[in-house]
Amino acid sequence: MAAEEKELDVSVPSMVCDGCADKIRTALAAMPGVREVKVGLWRKRVRIRYEPGLLQPAQVTDAILAAGFPVADA
């Protein structure tokens, strides 16, 4: 991971299917500053690698919520 990048790992308990995972992945991948999105469906977790100068953790959790999925932790 480059020095100018950070990772955020969040729990999304209501993510239960591939469609949910795809909706979250698509919403996050479209955001400026997102470098990588990994969705672990069986773990119900999403890991985002991002540029902190372009994106803040609250924006990530807001985007997941806007896609219809509450975030349990960040």
N, C-alpha and C positions, 0 to 999 in steps of 0.2 A: 504494500500500500504506500502510495506517495505521501510525503510529509504534509502536503496541502489537502489531504483527504481524511475523512473520519468515517467511522462506522456507527450505525445505530441499529440495535436489535430490539424488536418489539414483539409482544405477544398479542395475537389476534384470535381470541378463543372462538369467535363466531365464524371463522373460516373453516368450512366443512367439505368443500368439493373443489375440483379443478376449475370450475367456473368462477368460484370465489377468488381463488389464487390468481387466475388470469385477470380478473377485474382489478385487483390490487396491484399486480405487476404492471399492467397497462397504465393505471393512474399515476404510479410513481415514476415509471420510465419516461413519461412525458414532461416531468418537472425539470426546470433548469438546474444544473448542478448535480443531478443524480448520475453517478457513474456505473452503478451496478445494483440490481435488485435480485435477491435470492429469496424465494418463498419456500418454506418448509411446511407443507400441508400437514403431514403427520404430527409435527411438533407444534403446529399452529403459530409459527413464528415467521417474521419477515426481517431480513437483514438488508440494510441499505448502505452502500458506500457512496459518499457524497462530498462535495466541495463546500466547506463551511462558509466561505465568502459569498456563495450563491444561494445557499439553502440552510435553514435552521431546523433542528429536530421538531419543533412545534409545527412547522409547515408540513413535515412528513406525516405526523400523526393526524393533523387536520385533513390531509388528502385521503388518508385511509378511512377516516370517519366520513368524509364526504362521499366516498365510494360505497358507504353503507355498512362499515365494519368498525365497531368500537375497539379501541386499543386498550389492553389491560395494563400495560406498563411501557415505559420508554427508558 
